[in-house]
Amino acid sequence: MSLHLVAQLDQLEDATPKVFSVAGRSIGLIKSNGRVHAVRNVCPHKGAPVCRGTFKGTMLPSEPDTFVFGMDDRILQCPWHGWEFDLNTGRTLCGHGNKKLILYPVTVKDGAVYLDLGRD
Ligand code: FES
């Protein structure tokens, strides 16, 4: 385990990715609903700075002519080609199963945000 102090929780705005340099890596933190996601700022498709994208929900599979929105506060959409990624798994929703975001475990303690970079 390799814990790094990255930010204070009050530096983060709800649902707005903020990018930090941590041990030579560009990593985005996204605070939402009391949880903090940590994402390597590189899209697995073509390498875009994915944390410049939009944090949102998405349209769910539904019957024709119906529109059901869901997965709110869980989807990061890449700014280059629009791929959507589930921040619970890192996987893209567009069917490229082997393409995943790199996610890092987050610990929040006494208002400070720590990341475990592991061996990445
Ligand atoms: S570089 Fe992110 S979707 Fe293409």
Boltz pocket constraint, residues with backbone or C-beta under 6 A from the ligand:
constraints:
  - pocket:
      binder: B
      contacts: [[A, 43], [A, 44], [A, 45], [A, 46], [A, 47], [A, 48], [A, 50], [A, 78], [A, 79], [A, 80], [A, 81], [A, 82], [A, 83]]
      max_distance: 6.0
